[in-house]
Amino acid sequence: MQTAQQTDPHAQLRTLYMSLLTRQEHFDEFKQLLSMYPAAPGENETEPLAAAEVRQKLNQRIREWTGTPFAGLSSSQIQMWRAIVVDERINVALSPWKESNGY
């Protein structure tokens, strides 16, 4: 029988966050693997074989770090993580630190 932790995607992401926040080596490897994933392909393009291999390796490492049967990040999720972690871009329109959100 699977626990809520194993099936709840939000719980899985929280576990990943904690691993990345508490273990610098996990974050460093996470960033390195993300940097190996190619920048966003065109809308109609399929994921290249090399990119799929990087995604598969990253998902396996996440499972090892968290000790859970992590469902795995999709190609689009990896693109989002890559933009934030590697390219250091975030959607400032939604950012709580945006100046226009001041008190």
Biopython code that builds the backbone (N, CA, C, O; Angstrom):
import numpy as np
from Bio.PDB.StructureBuilder import StructureBuilder

atoms = [
    (1, "MET", "N", (0.839, -1.185, 0.000)),
    (1, "MET", "CA", (0.000, 0.000, 0.000)),
    (1, "MET", "C", (0.882, 1.247, 0.000)),
    (1, "MET", "O", (1.849, 1.326, 0.757)),
    (2, "GLN", "N", (0.550, 2.213, -0.845)),
    (2, "GLN", "CA", (1.334, 3.429, -0.929)),
    (2, "GLN", "C", (0.836, 4.452, 0.080)),
    (2, "GLN", "O", (-0.360, 4.555, 0.352)),
    (3, "THR", "N", (1.785, 5.204, 0.630)),
    (3, "THR", "CA", (1.414, 6.260, 1.568)),
    (3, "THR", "C", (1.113, 7.528, 0.792)),
    (3, "THR", "O", (1.400, 7.615, -0.402)),
    (4, "ALA", "N", (0.530, 8.520, 1.474)),
    (4, "ALA", "CA", (0.233, 9.805, 0.847)),
    (4, "ALA", "C", (1.516, 10.450, 0.340)),
    (4, "ALA", "O", (1.508, 11.096, -0.708)),
    (5, "GLN", "N", (2.621, 10.284, 1.071)),
    (5, "GLN", "CA", (3.909, 10.847, 0.674)),
    (5, "GLN", "C", (4.332, 10.308, -0.691)),
    (5, "GLN", "O", (4.915, 11.040, -1.491)),
    (6, "GLN", "N", (4.050, 9.054, -0.960)),
    (6, "GLN", "CA", (4.478, 8.437, -2.203)),
    (6, "GLN", "C", (3.608, 8.843, -3.383)),
    (6, "GLN", "O", (4.084, 8.824, -4.518)),
    (7, "THR", "N", (2.351, 9.210, -3.156)),
    (7, "THR", "CA", (1.445, 9.505, -4.256)),
    (7, "THR", "C", (1.126, 10.986, -4.406)),
    (7, "THR", "O", (0.693, 11.398, -5.481)),
    (8, "ASP", "N", (1.319, 11.793, -3.388)),
    (8, "ASP", "CA", (1.005, 13.216, -3.446)),
    (8, "ASP", "C", (2.157, 13.974, -4.099)),
    (8, "ASP", "O", (3.246, 14.039, -3.529)),
    (9, "PRO", "N", (1.936, 14.554, -5.294)),
    (9, "PRO", "CA", (3.031, 15.253, -5.971)),
    (9, "PRO", "C", (3.562, 16.441, -5.171)),
    (9, "PRO", "O", (4.752, 16.750, -5.241)),
    (10, "HIS", "N", (2.695, 17.107, -4.413)),
    (10, "HIS", "CA", (3.163, 18.231, -3.597)),
    (10, "HIS", "C", (4.078, 17.755, -2.473)),
    (10, "HIS", "O", (5.074, 18.407, -2.159)),
    (11, "ALA", "N", (3.747, 16.638, -1.879)),
    (11, "ALA", "CA", (4.604, 16.079, -0.826)),
    (11, "ALA", "C", (5.945, 15.658, -1.426)),
    (11, "ALA", "O", (6.991, 15.842, -0.804)),
    (12, "GLN", "N", (5.915, 15.100, -2.621)),
    (12, "GLN", "CA", (7.161, 14.706, -3.280)),
    (12, "GLN", "C", (8.028, 15.927, -3.556)),
    (12, "GLN", "O", (9.241, 15.881, -3.348)),
    (13, "LEU", "N", (7.424, 17.019, -4.021)),
    (13, "LEU", "CA", (8.201, 18.238, -4.275)),
    (13, "LEU", "C", (8.749, 18.829, -2.983)),
    (13, "LEU", "O", (9.878, 19.318, -2.958)),
    (14, "ARG", "N", (7.963, 18.792, -1.908)),
    (14, "ARG", "CA", (8.466, 19.275, -0.611)),
    (14, "ARG", "C", (9.688, 18.469, -0.178)),
    (14, "ARG", "O", (10.656, 19.033, 0.333)),
    (15, "THR", "N", (9.646, 17.163, -0.378)),
    (15, "THR", "CA", (10.776, 16.310, -0.039)),
    (15, "THR", "C", (11.990, 16.685, -0.885)),
    (15, "THR", "O", (13.110, 16.741, -0.378)),
    (16, "LEU", "N", (11.769, 16.940, -2.170)),
    (16, "LEU", "CA", (12.865, 17.377, -3.042)),
    (16, "LEU", "C", (13.420, 18.717, -2.566)),
    (16, "LEU", "O", (14.636, 18.875, -2.463)),
    (17, "TYR", "N", (12.550, 19.681, -2.274)),
    (17, "TYR", "CA", (13.001, 20.991, -1.780)),
    (17, "TYR", "C", (13.880, 20.831, -0.548)),
    (17, "TYR", "O", (14.951, 21.431, -0.460)),
    (18, "MET", "N", (13.430, 20.032, 0.389)),
    (18, "MET", "CA", (14.195, 19.856, 1.633)),
    (18, "MET", "C", (15.559, 19.236, 1.348)),
    (18, "MET", "O", (16.557, 19.621, 1.957)),
    (19, "SER", "N", (15.604, 18.292, 0.439)),
    (19, "SER", "CA", (16.882, 17.678, 0.080)),
    (19, "SER", "C", (17.817, 18.712, -0.534)),
    (19, "SER", "O", (19.001, 18.759, -0.202)),
    (20, "LEU", "N", (17.283, 19.542, -1.431)),
    (20, "LEU", "CA", (18.112, 20.560, -2.083)),
    (20, "LEU", "C", (18.546, 21.660, -1.115)),
    (20, "LEU", "O", (19.642, 22.206, -1.238)),
    (21, "LEU", "N", (17.686, 21.979, -0.159)),
    (21, "LEU", "CA", (18.008, 23.041, 0.800)),
    (21, "LEU", "C", (18.957, 22.594, 1.900)),
    (21, "LEU", "O", (19.719, 23.401, 2.431)),
    (22, "THR", "N", (18.915, 21.333, 2.238)),
    (22, "THR", "CA", (19.731, 20.865, 3.363)),
    (22, "THR", "C", (21.027, 20.193, 2.951)),
    (22, "THR", "O", (21.907, 19.986, 3.787)),
    (23, "ARG", "N", (21.161, 19.852, 1.689)),
    (23, "ARG", "CA", (22.372, 19.164, 1.220)),
    (23, "ARG", "C", (22.929, 19.911, 0.014)),
    (23, "ARG", "O", (22.411, 19.779, -1.095)),
    (24, "GLN", "N", (23.971, 20.683, 0.225)),
    (24, "GLN", "CA", (24.566, 21.487, -0.844)),
    (24, "GLN", "C", (24.985, 20.634, -2.028)),
    (24, "GLN", "O", (24.836, 21.052, -3.176)),
    (25, "GLU", "N", (25.510, 19.438, -1.761)),
    (25, "GLU", "CA", (25.952, 18.584, -2.862)),
    (25, "GLU", "C", (24.781, 18.136, -3.741)),
    (25, "GLU", "O", (24.946, 17.925, -4.943)),
    (26, "HIS", "N", (23.589, 17.991, -3.132)),
    (26, "HIS", "CA", (22.411, 17.645, -3.929)),
    (26, "HIS", "C", (22.047, 18.812, -4.835)),
    (26, "HIS", "O", (21.771, 18.626, -6.020)),
    (27, "PHE", "N", (22.049, 20.013, -4.271)),
    (27, "PHE", "CA", (21.730, 21.194, -5.071)),
    (27, "PHE", "C", (22.733, 21.367, -6.209)),
    (27, "PHE", "O", (22.345, 21.647, -7.343)),
    (28, "ASP", "N", (24.017, 21.202, -5.911)),
    (28, "ASP", "CA", (25.045, 21.374, -6.935)),
    (28, "ASP", "C", (24.870, 20.372, -8.075)),
    (28, "ASP", "O", (24.976, 20.732, -9.248)),
    (29, "GLU", "N", (24.603, 19.122, -7.727)),
    (29, "GLU", "CA", (24.401, 18.111, -8.767)),
    (29, "GLU", "C", (23.100, 18.367, -9.528)),
    (29, "GLU", "O", (23.047, 18.184, -10.744)),
    (30, "PHE", "N", (22.059, 18.786, -8.823)),
    (30, "PHE", "CA", (20.781, 19.133, -9.443)),
    (30, "PHE", "C", (21.005, 20.230, -10.488)),
    (30, "PHE", "O", (20.523, 20.129, -11.616)),
    (31, "LYS", "N", (21.735, 21.267, -10.106)),
    (31, "LYS", "CA", (22.007, 22.378, -11.014)),
    (31, "LYS", "C", (22.841, 21.921, -12.209)),
    (31, "LYS", "O", (22.587, 22.323, -13.344)),
    (32, "GLN", "N", (23.827, 21.086, -11.946)),
    (32, "GLN", "CA", (24.678, 20.591, -13.035)),
    (32, "GLN", "C", (23.860, 19.778, -14.036)),
    (32, "GLN", "O", (23.994, 19.967, -15.246)),
    (33, "LEU", "N", (23.016, 18.880, -13.541)),
    (33, "LEU", "CA", (22.190, 18.072, -14.441)),
    (33, "LEU", "C", (21.195, 18.945, -15.201)),
    (33, "LEU", "O", (20.955, 18.719, -16.387)),
    (34, "LEU", "N", (20.619, 19.930, -14.537)),
    (34, "LEU", "CA", (19.711, 20.841, -15.231)),
    (34, "LEU", "C", (20.433, 21.593, -16.347)),
    (34, "LEU", "O", (19.867, 21.809, -17.418)),
    (35, "SER", "N", (21.673, 21.988, -16.101)),
    (35, "SER", "CA", (22.423, 22.727, -17.115)),
    (35, "SER", "C", (22.731, 21.861, -18.334)),
    (35, "SER", "O", (22.966, 22.385, -19.423)),
    (36, "MET", "N", (22.733, 20.549, -18.158)),
    (36, "MET", "CA", (22.981, 19.628, -19.268)),
    (36, "MET", "C", (21.723, 19.433, -20.127)),
    (36, "MET", "O", (21.803, 18.945, -21.255)),
    (37, "TYR", "N", (20.575, 19.814, -19.587)),
    (37, "TYR", "CA", (19.318, 19.684, -20.324)),
    (37, "TYR", "C", (19.217, 20.872, -21.274)),
    (37, "TYR", "O", (19.402, 22.011, -20.845)),
    (38, "PRO", "N", (18.926, 20.635, -22.565)),
    (38, "PRO", "CA", (18.906, 21.746, -23.518)),
    (38, "PRO", "C", (17.806, 22.760, -23.206)),
    (38, "PRO", "O", (16.769, 22.425, -22.633)),
    (39, "ALA", "N", (18.062, 24.001, -23.597)),
    (39, "ALA", "CA", (17.060, 25.056, -23.423)),
    (39, "ALA", "C", (15.791, 24.659, -24.167)),
    (39, "ALA", "O", (15.805, 23.770, -25.019)),
    (40, "ALA", "N", (14.722, 25.317, -23.840)),
    (40, "ALA", "CA", (13.393, 24.960, -24.351)),
    (40, "ALA", "C", (13.370, 24.754, -25.859)),
    (40, "ALA", "O", (13.746, 25.643, -26.623)),
    (41, "PRO", "N", (12.921, 23.563, -26.283)),
    (41, "PRO", "CA", (12.758, 23.327, -27.715)),
    (41, "PRO", "C", (11.503, 24.051, -28.205)),
    (41, "PRO", "O", (10.731, 24.577, -27.404)),
    (42, "GLY", "N", (11.305, 24.074, -29.523)),
    (42, "GLY", "CA", (10.093, 24.664, -30.077)),
    (42, "GLY", "C", (8.869, 23.905, -29.614)),
    (42, "GLY", "O", (8.970, 22.783, -29.118)),
    (43, "GLU", "N", (7.721, 24.519, -29.775)),
    (43, "GLU", "CA", (6.479, 23.928, -29.283)),
    (43, "GLU", "C", (6.168, 22.561, -29.890)),
    (43, "GLU", "O", (5.631, 21.688, -29.208)),
    (44, "ASN", "N", (6.499, 22.374, -31.154)),
    (44, "ASN", "CA", (6.151, 21.128, -31.832)),
    (44, "ASN", "C", (7.273, 20.100, -31.811)),
    (44, "ASN", "O", (7.108, 18.995, -32.329)),
    (45, "GLU", "N", (8.394, 20.442, -31.229)),
    (45, "GLU", "CA", (9.516, 19.519, -31.204)),
    (45, "GLU", "C", (9.354, 18.507, -30.078)),
    (45, "GLU", "O", (8.827, 18.814, -29.009)),
    (46, "THR", "N", (9.819, 17.301, -30.344)),
    (46, "THR", "CA", (9.817, 16.281, -29.308)),
    (46, "THR", "C", (11.130, 16.375, -28.537)),
    (46, "THR", "O", (12.101, 16.971, -29.003)),
    (47, "GLU", "N", (11.137, 15.790, -27.375)),
    (47, "GLU", "CA", (12.332, 15.810, -26.529)),
    (47, "GLU", "C", (13.435, 14.986, -27.203)),
    (47, "GLU", "O", (13.231, 13.810, -27.505)),
    (48, "PRO", "N", (14.608, 15.600, -27.440)),
    (48, "PRO", "CA", (15.722, 14.843, -28.026)),
    (48, "PRO", "C", (16.157, 13.695, -27.111)),
    (48, "PRO", "O", (15.971, 13.759, -25.896)),
    (49, "LEU", "N", (16.729, 12.665, -27.693)),
    (49, "LEU", "CA", (17.158, 11.486, -26.946)),
    (49, "LEU", "C", (18.139, 11.861, -25.829)),
    (49, "LEU", "O", (18.019, 11.367, -24.708)),
    (50, "ALA", "N", (19.106, 12.729, -26.131)),
    (50, "ALA", "CA", (20.088, 13.134, -25.118)),
    (50, "ALA", "C", (19.407, 13.844, -23.951)),
    (50, "ALA", "O", (19.786, 13.648, -22.797)),
    (51, "ALA", "N", (18.404, 14.667, -24.250)),
    (51, "ALA", "CA", (17.663, 15.365, -23.193)),
    (51, "ALA", "C", (16.876, 14.377, -22.342)),
    (51, "ALA", "O", (16.821, 14.507, -21.119)),
    (52, "ALA", "N", (16.271, 13.392, -22.990)),
    (52, "ALA", "CA", (15.514, 12.366, -22.258)),
    (52, "ALA", "C", (16.426, 11.591, -21.317)),
    (52, "ALA", "O", (16.026, 11.239, -20.208)),
    (53, "GLU", "N", (17.661, 11.325, -21.765)),
    (53, "GLU", "CA", (18.617, 10.614, -20.912)),
    (53, "GLU", "C", (19.010, 11.452, -19.695)),
    (53, "GLU", "O", (19.135, 10.925, -18.589)),
    (54, "VAL", "N", (19.205, 12.759, -19.900)),
    (54, "VAL", "CA", (19.517, 13.648, -18.773)),
    (54, "VAL", "C", (18.343, 13.681, -17.805)),
    (54, "VAL", "O", (18.538, 13.607, -16.592)),
    (55, "ARG", "N", (17.124, 13.793, -18.331)),
    (55, "ARG", "CA", (15.925, 13.823, -17.476)),
    (55, "ARG", "C", (15.798, 12.530, -16.682)),
    (55, "ARG", "O", (15.470, 12.551, -15.496)),
    (56, "GLN", "N", (16.061, 11.404, -17.343)),
    (56, "GLN", "CA", (15.982, 10.113, -16.665)),
    (56, "GLN", "C", (17.017, 10.027, -15.540)),
    (56, "GLN", "O", (16.713, 9.543, -14.450)),
    (57, "LYS", "N", (18.230, 10.493, -15.803)),
    (57, "LYS", "CA", (19.273, 10.460, -14.780)),
    (57, "LYS", "C", (18.926, 11.388, -13.612)),
    (57, "LYS", "O", (19.106, 11.026, -12.449)),
    (58, "LEU", "N", (18.430, 12.577, -13.928)),
    (58, "LEU", "CA", (18.041, 13.518, -12.884)),
    (58, "LEU", "C", (16.939, 12.930, -12.000)),
    (58, "LEU", "O", (17.013, 13.014, -10.774)),
    (59, "ASN", "N", (15.929, 12.341, -12.616)),
    (59, "ASN", "CA", (14.841, 11.740, -11.842)),
    (59, "ASN", "C", (15.340, 10.594, -10.964)),
    (59, "ASN", "O", (14.881, 10.428, -9.834)),
    (60, "GLN", "N", (16.275, 9.809, -11.484)),
    (60, "GLN", "CA", (16.846, 8.723, -10.677)),
    (60, "GLN", "C", (17.608, 9.271, -9.478)),
    (60, "GLN", "O", (17.486, 8.749, -8.370)),
    (61, "ARG", "N", (18.390, 10.320, -9.695)),
    (61, "ARG", "CA", (19.144, 10.936, -8.590)),
    (61, "ARG", "C", (18.184, 11.505, -7.547)),
    (61, "ARG", "O", (18.440, 11.392, -6.348)),
    (62, "ILE", "N", (17.097, 12.107, -7.982)),
    (62, "ILE", "CA", (16.106, 12.638, -7.034)),
    (62, "ILE", "C", (15.541, 11.503, -6.189)),
    (62, "ILE", "O", (15.377, 11.652, -4.978)),
    (63, "ARG", "N", (15.245, 10.384, -6.811)),
    (63, "ARG", "CA", (14.739, 9.224, -6.051)),
    (63, "ARG", "C", (15.762, 8.768, -5.010)),
    (63, "ARG", "O", (15.399, 8.420, -3.886)),
    (64, "GLU", "N", (17.036, 8.772, -5.390)),
    (64, "GLU", "CA", (18.092, 8.365, -4.453)),
    (64, "GLU", "C", (18.232, 9.369, -3.313)),
    (64, "GLU", "O", (18.387, 8.962, -2.161)),
    (65, "TRP", "N", (18.183, 10.664, -3.601)),
    (65, "TRP", "CA", (18.316, 11.683, -2.559)),
    (65, "TRP", "C", (17.157, 11.653, -1.580)),
    (65, "TRP", "O", (17.347, 11.798, -0.372)),
    (66, "THR", "N", (15.944, 11.463, -2.114)),
    (66, "THR", "CA", (14.757, 11.545, -1.262)),
    (66, "THR", "C", (14.380, 10.215, -0.639)),
    (66, "THR", "O", (13.653, 10.172, 0.353)),
    (67, "GLY", "N", (14.873, 9.129, -1.219)),
    (67, "GLY", "CA", (14.520, 7.811, -0.696)),
    (67, "GLY", "C", (13.056, 7.483, -0.917)),
    (67, "GLY", "O", (12.481, 6.674, -0.189)),
    (68, "THR", "N", (12.444, 8.110, -1.924)),
    (68, "THR", "CA", (11.035, 7.876, -2.228)),
    (68, "THR", "C", (10.885, 7.466, -3.675)),
    (68, "THR", "O", (11.784, 7.698, -4.483)),
    (69, "PRO", "N", (9.758, 6.857, -4.012)),
    (69, "PRO", "CA", (9.500, 6.528, -5.423)),
    (69, "PRO", "C", (8.993, 7.769, -6.161)),
    (69, "PRO", "O", (7.867, 7.793, -6.657)),
    (70, "PHE", "N", (9.829, 8.783, -6.224)),
    (70, "PHE", "CA", (9.496, 10.064, -6.855)),
    (70, "PHE", "C", (8.972, 9.824, -8.262)),
    (70, "PHE", "O", (9.599, 9.107, -9.042)),
    (71, "ALA", "N", (7.838, 10.412, -8.592)),
    (71, "ALA", "CA", (7.199, 10.181, -9.894)),
    (71, "ALA", "C", (8.051, 10.678, -11.053)),
    (71, "ALA", "O", (7.952, 10.150, -12.161)),
    (72, "GLY", "N", (8.869, 11.663, -10.819)),
    (72, "GLY", "CA", (9.747, 12.179, -11.867)),
    (72, "GLY", "C", (9.266, 13.501, -12.421)),
    (72, "GLY", "O", (8.067, 13.774, -12.478)),
    (73, "LEU", "N", (10.218, 14.314, -12.827)),
    (73, "LEU", "CA", (9.924, 15.598, -13.438)),
    (73, "LEU", "C", (9.711, 15.408, -14.928)),
    (73, "LEU", "O", (10.432, 14.651, -15.577)),
    (74, "SER", "N", (8.719, 16.097, -15.463)),
    (74, "SER", "CA", (8.464, 16.058, -16.900)),
    (74, "SER", "C", (9.424, 17.001, -17.609)),
    (74, "SER", "O", (10.141, 17.771, -16.970)),
    (75, "SER", "N", (9.431, 16.935, -18.909)),
    (75, "SER", "CA", (10.274, 17.824, -19.703)),
    (75, "SER", "C", (9.940, 19.285, -19.423)),
    (75, "SER", "O", (10.844, 20.103, -19.252)),
    (76, "SER", "N", (8.668, 19.616, -19.373)),
    (76, "SER", "CA", (8.277, 21.011, -19.121)),
    (76, "SER", "C", (8.647, 21.445, -17.703)),
    (76, "SER", "O", (9.020, 22.599, -17.493)),
    (77, "GLN", "N", (8.552, 20.542, -16.732)),
    (77, "GLN", "CA", (8.957, 20.882, -15.362)),
    (77, "GLN", "C", (10.468, 21.124, -15.299)),
    (77, "GLN", "O", (10.924, 22.033, -14.605)),
    (78, "ILE", "N", (11.225, 20.326, -16.008)),
    (78, "ILE", "CA", (12.674, 20.519, -16.026)),
    (78, "ILE", "C", (13.015, 21.853, -16.687)),
    (78, "ILE", "O", (13.934, 22.544, -16.247)),
    (79, "GLN", "N", (12.285, 22.218, -17.736)),
    (79, "GLN", "CA", (12.516, 23.518, -18.367)),
    (79, "GLN", "C", (12.272, 24.653, -17.366)),
    (79, "GLN", "O", (13.031, 25.621, -17.322)),
    (80, "MET", "N", (11.214, 24.527, -16.567)),
    (80, "MET", "CA", (10.919, 25.541, -15.564)),
    (80, "MET", "C", (12.033, 25.609, -14.514)),
    (80, "MET", "O", (12.515, 26.694, -14.191)),
    (81, "TRP", "N", (12.440, 24.450, -13.982)),
    (81, "TRP", "CA", (13.515, 24.402, -12.998)),
    (81, "TRP", "C", (14.805, 24.962, -13.589)),
    (81, "TRP", "O", (15.530, 25.695, -12.916)),
    (82, "ARG", "N", (15.093, 24.620, -14.847)),
    (82, "ARG", "CA", (16.311, 25.102, -15.503)),
    (82, "ARG", "C", (16.309, 26.622, -15.591)),
    (82, "ARG", "O", (17.322, 27.264, -15.313)),
    (83, "ALA", "N", (15.178, 27.195, -15.976)),
    (83, "ALA", "CA", (15.076, 28.655, -16.085)),
    (83, "ALA", "C", (15.339, 29.325, -14.739)),
    (83, "ALA", "O", (15.983, 30.373, -14.681)),
    (84, "ILE", "N", (14.849, 28.729, -13.669)),
    (84, "ILE", "CA", (15.007, 29.323, -12.336)),
    (84, "ILE", "C", (16.411, 29.096, -11.782)),
    (84, "ILE", "O", (17.065, 30.043, -11.346)),
    (85, "VAL", "N", (16.876, 27.857, -11.797)),
    (85, "VAL", "CA", (18.129, 27.498, -11.127)),
    (85, "VAL", "C", (19.364, 27.820, -11.970)),
    (85, "VAL", "O", (20.338, 28.370, -11.457)),
    (86, "VAL", "N", (19.327, 27.483, -13.245)),
    (86, "VAL", "CA", (20.508, 27.653, -14.102)),
    (86, "VAL", "C", (20.538, 29.051, -14.717)),
    (86, "VAL", "O", (21.542, 29.758, -14.623)),
    (87, "ASP", "N", (19.429, 29.444, -15.348)),
    (87, "ASP", "CA", (19.375, 30.739, -16.023)),
    (87, "ASP", "C", (19.060, 31.880, -15.061)),
    (87, "ASP", "O", (19.161, 33.052, -15.421)),
    (88, "GLU", "N", (18.679, 31.527, -13.834)),
    (88, "GLU", "CA", (18.349, 32.483, -12.768)),
    (88, "GLU", "C", (17.261, 33.463, -13.192)),
    (88, "GLU", "O", (17.357, 34.670, -12.968)),
    (89, "ARG", "N", (16.223, 32.904, -13.813)),
    (89, "ARG", "CA", (15.063, 33.701, -14.206)),
    (89, "ARG", "C", (13.860, 33.215, -13.417)),
    (89, "ARG", "O", (13.626, 32.012, -13.296)),
    (90, "ILE", "N", (13.108, 34.154, -12.888)),
    (90, "ILE", "CA", (11.850, 33.809, -12.238)),
    (90, "ILE", "C", (10.781, 34.725, -12.792)),
    (90, "ILE", "O", (11.087, 35.787, -13.334)),
    (91, "ASN", "N", (9.550, 34.329, -12.663)),
    (91, "ASN", "CA", (8.434, 35.142, -13.118)),
    (91, "ASN", "C", (8.185, 36.217, -12.069)),
    (91, "ASN", "O", (7.504, 35.971, -11.073)),
    (92, "VAL", "N", (8.733, 37.405, -12.289)),
    (92, "VAL", "CA", (8.636, 38.462, -11.278)),
    (92, "VAL", "C", (7.217, 38.965, -11.101)),
    (92, "VAL", "O", (6.909, 39.572, -10.075)),
    (93, "ALA", "N", (6.350, 38.733, -12.065)),
    (93, "ALA", "CA", (4.954, 39.146, -11.906)),
    (93, "ALA", "C", (4.308, 38.426, -10.734)),
    (93, "ALA", "O", (3.376, 38.944, -10.120)),
    (94, "LEU", "N", (4.800, 37.230, -10.422)),
    (94, "LEU", "CA", (4.248, 36.440, -9.319)),
    (94, "LEU", "C", (5.147, 36.459, -8.087)),
    (94, "LEU", "O", (4.830, 35.835, -7.075)),
    (95, "SER", "N", (6.243, 37.158, -8.169)),
    (95, "SER", "CA", (7.215, 37.146, -7.091)),
    (95, "SER", "C", (6.761, 37.966, -5.898)),
    (95, "SER", "O", (6.303, 39.097, -6.065)),
    (96, "PRO", "N", (6.881, 37.408, -4.682)),
    (96, "PRO", "CA", (6.527, 38.184, -3.490)),
    (96, "PRO", "C", (7.532, 39.291, -3.216)),
    (96, "PRO", "O", (7.288, 40.152, -2.371)),
    (97, "TRP", "N", (8.676, 39.279, -3.930)),
    (97, "TRP", "CA", (9.703, 40.281, -3.699)),
    (97, "TRP", "C", (9.618, 41.439, -4.692)),
    (97, "TRP", "O", (10.427, 42.365, -4.636)),
    (98, "LYS", "N", (8.653, 41.390, -5.591)),
    (98, "LYS", "CA", (8.505, 42.440, -6.590)),
    (98, "LYS", "C", (8.218, 43.769, -5.888)),
    (98, "LYS", "O", (7.411, 43.827, -4.961)),
    (99, "GLU", "N", (8.885, 44.831, -6.336)),
    (99, "GLU", "CA", (8.750, 46.140, -5.692)),
    (99, "GLU", "C", (7.308, 46.643, -5.666)),
    (99, "GLU", "O", (6.902, 47.283, -4.696)),
    (100, "SER", "N", (6.530, 46.368, -6.707)),
    (100, "SER", "CA", (5.157, 46.869, -6.746)),
    (100, "SER", "C", (4.269, 46.188, -5.716)),
    (100, "SER", "O", (3.151, 46.637, -5.467)),
    (101, "ASN", "N", (4.756, 45.113, -5.119)),
    (101, "ASN", "CA", (3.991, 44.436, -4.071)),
    (101, "ASN", "C", (4.296, 45.011, -2.701)),
    (101, "ASN", "O", (3.919, 44.425, -1.686)),
    (102, "GLY", "N", (4.974, 46.149, -2.657)),
    (102, "GLY", "CA", (5.394, 46.759, -1.396)),
    (102, "GLY", "C", (4.226, 47.113, -0.496)),
    (102, "GLY", "O", (3.069, 47.125, -0.917)),
    (103, "TYR", "N", (4.552, 47.395, 0.727)),
    (103, "TYR", "CA", (3.527, 47.664, 1.725)),
    (103, "TYR", "C", (2.942, 49.034, 1.577)),
    (103, "TYR", "O", (2.060, 49.415, 2.347)),
]
sb = StructureBuilder()
sb.init_structure("model")
sb.init_model(0)
sb.init_chain("A")
sb.init_seg("    ")
for serial, (resi, resn, name, xyz) in enumerate(atoms, 1):
    if name == "N":
        sb.init_residue(resn, " ", resi, " ")
    sb.init_atom(name, np.array(xyz, "f"), 0.0, 1.0, " ", f" {name:<3s}", serial, name[0])
structure = sb.get_structure()
